[in-house]
Amino acid sequence: MKVAIIQQYKTADIEANRNRLVAEIRRAAAQGARLIVNQELHDSLYFCQTEDVDTFALASDLKVSGELYSALARELGVVIVTSMFERRAAGLYHNTAVVYDADGSEAGRYRKTHIPDDPGFYEKFYFTPGDLGIHPIDTSVGRLGVLVCWDQWYPEAARLMALQGAELLIYPTAIGWQDNDSADEKARQLEAWTTVQRGHAVANGIPVIAANRVGHEDDPSGATSGITFWGSSFAAGPQGELLWRAPADSEALGIVDIDLQRCENVRRWWPFLRDRRIDLYSPLASRYLD
Amino acid sequence: MKVAIIQQYKTADIEANRNRLVAEIRRAAAQGARLIVNQELHDSLYFCQTEDVDTFALASDLKVSGELYSALARELGVVIVTSMFERRAAGLYHNTAVVYDADGSEAGRYRKTHIPDDPGFYEKFYFTPGDLGIHPIDTSVGRLGVLVCWDQWYPEAARLMALQGAELLIYPTAIGWQDNDSADEKARQLEAWTTVQRGHAVANGIPVIAANRVGHEDDPSGATSGITFWGSSFAAGPQGELLWRAPADSEALGIVDIDLQRCENVRRWWPFLRDRRIDLYSPLASRYLD
C-alpha cells in the first residue's frame, strides 16, 4: 500500500496553508497514495509558543474545519489523516486527529492524550487531555494506530494500539529545535525522536509513520528566538528499518510502499507478543513505584 | 562513573572461559571501571541451540558458581554483573543475573522473566520464567536495572525498572545471526536490536548497557549451521545517544564514562514521567485486547 507523508512549512495565512496542503494531497493521490498522513495542526502556525487566550479563536468545530478534507478524501478516494484544533465547547479544546475514509465519512477521531508543556510548547494551556482513550481507527486501508506528537515518546501508547490490532502507527507531529541549543544537542534530539519511534516499530512489529512540520516559526512574544521545526518525517518498517526520511530543512512529499503482510512474518520470527509477562505489568498503571 | 562492558567468544571449556573472563575483569578494573557488565551465560557456550536433558548438568547452585566472581568483586573493589545458569531444585532452573557488590556480597539477583523460544534459541526448555519480579538492584555504584537478553525487546520491563528508580538499564545478552539469513536481514536485525534498547534509554531518560557474546558456535545437533553471535555490545546515554559500540566480529572491552547526573537534566528537558496517562494503562496487563 502506498502511503503519503506530507511535510510542509506553515504561515499565519490559514487559507493559504490549506490551499497549499490541498495541492499536495492531490499530488500524493495522483502518485498512487491510498493513505495520506499530515503533520500536526497543519492548518496553522504552531501556536503554542505562547499562552494567549485570543489564540483559541483558531479552534473550530471539526465538522466545519474538516469539511474540506472530507470532501477531498471522497473526491480522490483516499484515506486522509488530519490534525486539528478542536473546539468542543466554550473553554474546552482538544488537539484532535480526524481520519476521513475514502468515501469521505469520518472513520474516527483521536484526541491527543499525552500533553506536553515545555518552554515554547505550552500545550497544557490549550489542549484538554483526550478522553476518547487510546484506540485504533478502522478504515478501508486498515486499522490505523493514530497518535499525536508527544504521544510518540510513550511506549505504552504504541503498545496499547498494537494490542488492539493496529496495523500501522501514525504520528502527526510538530517538533523542532530551539535555536540556542548546540549542534550536538540538536543532533541528539533529532536522533532520539527518530529512535524512540523506530523502537515502537520493533517492539510491536508494525510500521511507523511520522509526519513533521518544517521551517522556522517566530515566538510571537519575542521571549525566545522561536522554533525551527526539524522536518525529518519518516516511515519505518516493522523491524524499525527506515524506509524513507525527509530532509530537515525543506518541504517534502514521501510516497512510501508499506507491505502490511511483512508484519505477519516479522511477528512470526520475533513473537514478542507471545512472551509478555502480563502477570507483572499491572504496576505500569502507577505514577511511580516508591 | 566508568563502566566496563566485556564482549567475548566462548568455548566448551568452562574453566578456560572463566579464566579468560577473570583476566578481562582484572584488566577492566585496572582501567578504572567501577561497574563491570558481562554477557549472558558467560561461563559456557550458548547451550540452548538444542534441547538436551544432559545439558542441565551445566547448571549449578549460584553460591558455588558465583564464588569466583564474589571474591573477585571484593578483591578488586568493583561491582560485577554476572549471568549464570541457576539450578534452584531438581527440574527447576533459571537464567539468572547475580550482582556482586564491591565488598563481595550479593547485592541482588534477577531471574530472566521473558523467555524466548525460537529455532536455535530453545530457552523455554531450559529456563523457568523468573519469579522474583522485575526490580532494580541497589549497589554501591547505584540502583541497577538488570534485565537479561529477550527482556530487551520489552518496553514494559524497561519502564518498570525506571519507575522503581533504576539509574541504568543493563542487559547481559546472547544474540546472533543464523547463517542462512541474507545480509540485508542480518543488518536489519542488528539495527532493530540496537534501536529498541536505545529507545528504552530515550523513553526513560536513563543510560543503557548491553553486553553481548561474539563469535560462531556450532549447533550440536547439526540441524542448522549454528549461530554467529553478533557482538556489537554498546552503551547509550539517556537520550539514546551511542557512547560506545563494540565490533560485530571480535572480542572487545569497553570502558565507558557514564554521567549519571546527566539523567537528571535530560528528564527535566523531557519530562516524560510527568505526563504518563496512568488512567489509560491498565489494559497493558492484558494478553490482547480483542
Interface residues (C-beta under 8 A of the other chain):
Chain A: T113 H114 I115 P116 D118 P129 G133 I134 W150 W153 Y154 P155 E156 A157 A158 R159 L160 L163 Q164 G165 R188 Q189 E191 A192 T195 V196 Q197 R198 G199 H200 V202 A203 Q239 G240 E241 W269 W270 P271 F272 L273 D275 R276 R277 I278 D279 L280 Y281 S282 P283 L284 A285 S286 R287 Y288 L289 D290
Chain B: T113 H114 I115 P116 D118 P129 G133 I134 W150 W153 Y154 P155 E156 A157 A158 R159 L160 L163 Q164 G165 R188 Q189 E191 A192 T195 V196 R198 G199 H200 V202 A203 Q239 G240 E241 W269 W270 P271 F272 L273 D275 R276 R277 I278 D279 L280 Y281 S282 P283 L284 A285 S286 R287 Y288 L289 D290
